[in-house]
Amino acid sequence: MRGSLISSWPYAWRDIWEPLEEHLDSPPELFMELYPELCKALRPAEIISAVRPTESESTSNPGNTNYFDVSNDPELARSRFQEIEQDWFISDRRLCHFFEEAFFIIDDFGSDEFSRHYSILMDAFLRRYNLRYMLLRPFQLTPTIPGMLAGSAQQLDAKAETNEHLSGLKKHLERAVELLSKDGRLEDVHKCIGNACNLTEGLARSFPGAKATTLGDLAKELDVWPHPTLKEALLKLYGFCSNYPGIRHSGHPTGSLRELTIKDAFVVSALLLAFSGYFINDLDIEEIMCLSPGRPR
């Protein structure tokens, strides 16, 4: 995902771990302590890969280089830590949790300057690569508002990838946005809003048990709302898309207060896509909000 910790992991050794190791208060067992926690963020198969012995180690110590050997050997732990690749991680949330737990491991070494140095390096890392998190004290990574929206958009993308119909609707919206961004023509404003409405409708139709065919009827049918006013809000938004001339239908010529602008395309499309979150049944909100174990859900 754009702005994710995983996508930036290849730069973490140079920007975080190497400078941290060079700090005056860095202990020899730094990576020996960090490595077991990092392994918790890896896919099971990659944990085996991460601790596999090199050819020379296999010769000198055949069959005996395992997870416990690595986590009890400072030099070997450092080597294995550096070899971890970005596609070995389970999720951005699990990697986020590692960075947080690493602070408390580092803090336990007893040097305030050392743990502060880690915080400074981490904060600079987030800013340098424009990641979707900000650092809260003492050490908690939390999504920024743009990051939260990016996480939601990523899951919408993932949903569309598994459904040919949704993929087509998403491509229509992307094309409408592309055309609108060129010159902001009025017809492209209508098209952008209409295609955003169609994508939201397609997501609602893909919801388990959905039988209705229009977004308005689906909003009434699906039991996804915490309060009736949210359902009514979407119904009114759908009513606008249906009744304003030229969006989804011919509409009523006296139903508009003014001509649409590119601002309307942005606001209305964003509202529709935000509502679509209710229609992604397997929306992983823990991943979007990067909730760590122990935090309230």
Secondary structure by P-SEA (a helix, b strand, c coil): ccccccccccccccccaaaaaacccccccccccaaaaaaaaccaaaaaaaacccaaaaaaccccccaaaaaacaaaaaaaaaaccccccccaaaaaaaaaaaaaaaaaaccaaaaaaaaaaaaaaaaaacccccccccbbbbbcaaaaaaaaaaaaaaaaaacaaaaaaaaaaaaaaaaaaacccaaaaaaaaaaaaaaaaaaaaaccccccccaaaaaacccccccaaaaaaaaaaaaaaacccccccccccccccccccaaaaaaaaaaaaaacccccccccccccccccccccc
